[in-house]
């Protein structure tokens, strides 16, 4: 694939597009005419068409594809929207007003490969089941093989940055993203969040946390999935609109079940309230519950068991995160979950 295809006639518009591609570190393929644009159409990862050239290209009837944007210099005239619809464009945007999100889109197109992140949701079947700890452990193990982001969606949780020793690391939190507007770039998000090597986190600043905004969450998850190999979402025990939408964007959601009668009863209620149970699996924490009995009580298969880990509190307090060795119960459980996640992705 070429990075970006540009086809525009207006010199001022073309100059601005080329300035933005240079700022994003992208070398585009500039089509001299509609025929050249048509030949490069299917092979480009991103297509930018000037409003002044859109009708010429539309007459050639290029095949439908994603990531096509029509750009105008100043407010676009009404007929451009009809032509953009014919082209199958995602939107019509005005420059220079849309320069910020366009730069982010160009940065995404400049990535060496297109990522389709495996996305795992983790939720506690009851309070104190250890879902946040497991989510952080999965993030640590996944980051050994590629860029990983742990998304903290629980405003009442301890904070994934604290469990991973990243609470003092600089970077944007949910509070800052709530003040942004427009499309969020994958590379921009990956480089903005607190991180250590290939492990990044997105949570709140210490203190009072704000409720998540639905539109911001969707933009963040989309950017995270484009810019990482693995995304782990620490989900709260809630069924509000934002949490339901987040869970729907996960390839797999694991419910951490505490090995007690009360823990099983609470997990069974949570599973019963979940609309889409096809993606649900259970992780049973501790001994004392038979996996078949757990499945009968909840209607959800058991995917893994998680034993107690020595020195967990000390490891977290020292800033190492929950996983310090590949042989511990958390690392082994995280590896099992990631293997299942990869298998589901291969079968899709």
N, C-alpha and C positions, 0 to 999 in steps of 0.2 A: 504493500500500500504506500502511495505517496502521502505526505502529511496533509497538505491543504491545497485545494483547487480554488483559484480565484478567477472570476470572469466579470469584468466591469469595463465600461467604455468611458465613463466620466473621469477625466484626469484627476480632479480633486478627490473624488471618492477612492479611486485606485491608489493614489498617493497615501491617503489616510490608512487604508487597509494594509498596505505594505509597511507603513510605519508601525502598525500594531503587530504585524507578524514578526518584524525585526525585534520589537520589544519583548515578544514572547519566545524569542530564540528559534523561530520556525522559518524555514526557507520554503515558500509556497511554489506551486506550479501555476504560472499565470497564462491563461488561455488567450490567444490572439483573436479567436473568433468562435462562433458557436460550434463549429465542427470539431475544433480542438478541445473545447470544453466537454463535448459529448464523448469524445474518445477517452478522456481522463475521468469522466464522471463516476464510474463504478469503482475505480481503483483508489479514490481519494478517501481519507478518513473523515474529512470535513470539507464542505463545499460552501463557498461564499459567492453569491451572485449579486452584482449591482442591480439596483432597481431599473437602471437605464438599459440593461442588457437582458433582463429577465424574460421579456416577451420573445426576443430572438431565440433564446434557448428553449423556451416553452414550445415554440413551433416545431422543434426537432423531437419533441416527445421523449425525453430521456426516461429510463425506467425509474420506478419509485424506489427511494432509498431514504435512510435516516440521515440526520445531521446536515440538513440543507438549510441555509439561512439567506434571506434576501436583505440587502443593506441599501440604505439610501443616504444621501448627503442632505441633511435637513429633513423636514416632515415629508413622508412619502405621499404621493397622490393616491387617491382612492383606487384607480384601476390597478395599481400594483398589487393590492391584496388579492384580486381575482387571479392575476397571473401567478402569484406565489402559490395559490391553492392548486393551480394546474401543475406547477412544478413539484408539489408535495413538500413545500418548505415548511419548517416548523414555526417560523415567525417572520415578520418584517420589522427590522430594527433601524433606528435613526442614529446616524453618527453625526457629531462625536458623542452624543448622549450615552450611547450603549458601548462606549469604548472599554469600560471596565470589565463587563461580563464577556465581551468578545475576546479580550486578552486572555481571560481564564480559559475560554473554549479553545483558543489557539494553543495554550500551554498543554491542555489535555491532549490535543491532536499531536503535539510534539513528543508525547511519551513514546518510548521505544517499542512498547507493545500495548495492546488494548487489554485492560484487566477486567475480569468479571469476578468480583470478590465472592468467596464463600462467606455466607453470613449466618452466624449462629446466635440465637437468642437464649439467654439463661434467666430463669425465674425461680424464686423460692416457692416451694409448695406450702411452706409455712414460715412464719417469722423466725429468723435466726438459723435457717437451714444451711446457709453458707453459699448462696448463689453468687454473691459478689466476689467472694474468694475464688470460686470455681471459674467465673468469667475472667478474672485477672490471670489465673493460672493458664487457661486456654490461650489468652493473649500472649503470655510469655512464651509458651511452647510454639505457637504459630509463628511468632516473630523470628524464630531461628531459621525459617526457610523463606521469609519474604515480608514485605511491609504489612503491618497489622495495626488495626485501630480498635481500641476498646471504648465503646460508647456507653456512657453512664446515663441511663434514662430514669434513674430512681432518685428524685430530689430529696428523699428522706434517708438515703443510704449513707454509708461512711465516706464515699468518694473513691473512685477507682484510682485516682492519682495518689491518694494517701496509701492505699494498699500496695501500690507498685513503686513507692518511693519517688514519685514525680510531683509531689505537691509543691515543691519549691522551684520546679522547672518553669522557665518562661514559656508563654504561649497563650493562645486564645482559649477562652472557656465559653460555655453556653451563653453566659451573660453578654459577652462581646458579640457573638454571632446573632443575637437577637436584635442588634442595632444595624445589621447589614441589610442590603437590598440587592435584588437581582440574582442571577445564576451564580452559584458557588463553584469555583474550579476545583478539580480533583487535586492537582498539584498544589494549589494555593492552600487547601485544607490540610493536606499532608504536611506541608512545611510550616503551617501556622500553629498546630497543636503542640502541647508539651510532649516531648518524646525522648527516648533513649534508644539509639541505634534504630532498628526497624520497628520498635514498639511505640505507638502514640496513644494518647488518651484524650478524651473529651468529656469534661465534667463541669462542675460549678466552682467558683471561687469559694474559699472557706467562709462559713457564716450562712446567712439566709439564702436559700436557693429559690429561683423563680420557676413558675410552671413553664413547661415546654410549649412553644408555639408550633402549631401543626405545619404551617408552610415552611418554617425554618427547619424543622426536623426532616421533612421530605427532601429539602435541598441538601441538607447535610448528609443524609443516608445515600442519596444519589451520588454525591461527590465522593463519599467514602468508598462506595462500591466500585467507582471508576478508578480510584487512585490507590487501592490496596489489594493485596492478595486475600486477606482474611479480615472480616469485620465481626467483632463480638459485641453483642448488645446486652447490657445488664438491665433487665426489665423489672419494673416494680410489680407488685401484686395488685394490679388494677385492671379494669376493663374499659377505661375511658377511650375516647376516639383516638388520641395520639398513641397510646400504648397498643391498641388494636391494630392501628396502621403499621406501627413498628414491627409487631409480631408477624404481620402479613408479608413484610419485606424480608423476613428471615427464611433461609432454606430449611432450617431445622430449629426447633425450640425445645430445650430440655428443661424439665421441671425437677428441681432438687428436692427429694423427699427425705425427711428426717425419719430414721428407723424407730418410730414409736407409733402407738395407736393414735395419739393426737395429731402427730405429723402426717400420718397417712390419711386421716379423716379430712384434714385441711387441704391436702394435695388433691384428694378426690373431688372436693368442692371446686377447687380452682380449675381442674381439668374439665369438669362438667360445664363450667361457664365459658369455656373456650369454643368458639364457633367452628374453627377448622382444626380438628384433632388429628388430621393425617400427618401433620408435621411435628406433632408432639411425641416426645420420648421422655423416659424417666431416668434419673440418676439417683440411686438409693444410697443415702449416706449412713454409714455405720452398719452393724450387724443386728440380727434379730427379726428381720422381716423376710419372708420367703418371696422371691421375685414373682412367682406365679400368683401368689396371694395379692401382691401389690397390683399386678396387672388386672386381676379379677375385680379388685376394689375400685380401680380408676378407669379401666377400659383402655389403658395406654401401656404399650410395651416398655419393659425395662431395658435400657441401653447399656448401662454400666453401673458398677458399684464403686463407692468411694470410701476408703478407710480413713481413720484418723491419722493425721500427720504430726509427728513429733517436731517440736521447735517451730511451729507455725507462727505463733505470736512473736517470738524473738526475731524470726526472719523478716516479718513485716515491719517490726519496730526498728530494725537496723537498715531498712530501706531496700532490701533485696527482693521484695515481693514474696508471694506465697511459694514460688518454685525456686529452690536453690540447687536441687539435684535432679537428674533425669530419672532416678530410680524411686523417687517418693510417690506416695499414693496419688497426690494431685497431678503430678506430671504424667503418670500412667493413665489416669482417667482422662486428662486433657488430650493425650495422644489418641485414645480410643474415640473420643468425640470427633476429633479432627479427621480421623480415618473414615468414620461414618459419614461425615459431612462431605468429604472428597468423593466417596462412593456414590452418594446421592447426586452430586454434581455430574459425575461421569455417566450416570444412568439417565439424566434428564435430557 
